[in-house]
Amino acid sequence: MVSPYDPRYQAFLKRLREAREDAGVTQERVAEHLDLVQPLVSRIEAGERKIDPIEFEELCKLYEKPATFFLPDLPV
């Protein structure tokens, strides 16, 4: 498992926050969209909780970003 301190994971988290902010979406809205509570969204963005692949897919849709925006080295 990748450490939350891995620079690649930190870059992923930074892009998650930036995409949410660029989309003008609050953590509360993300929580509603993912059927979570807001503190869990905060923990995801802080790297304290790993994100589920299905949650990640939903965030890509919500933020209108391709997966490669968050993971630029992802093979296509």
Summary of the structure (lengths in Angstrom):
residues: 76
radius of gyration: 11.6
end to end distance: 22.1
largest distance: 32.7
contacts: 177
relative contact order: 0.16
helix: 63%
strand: 0%
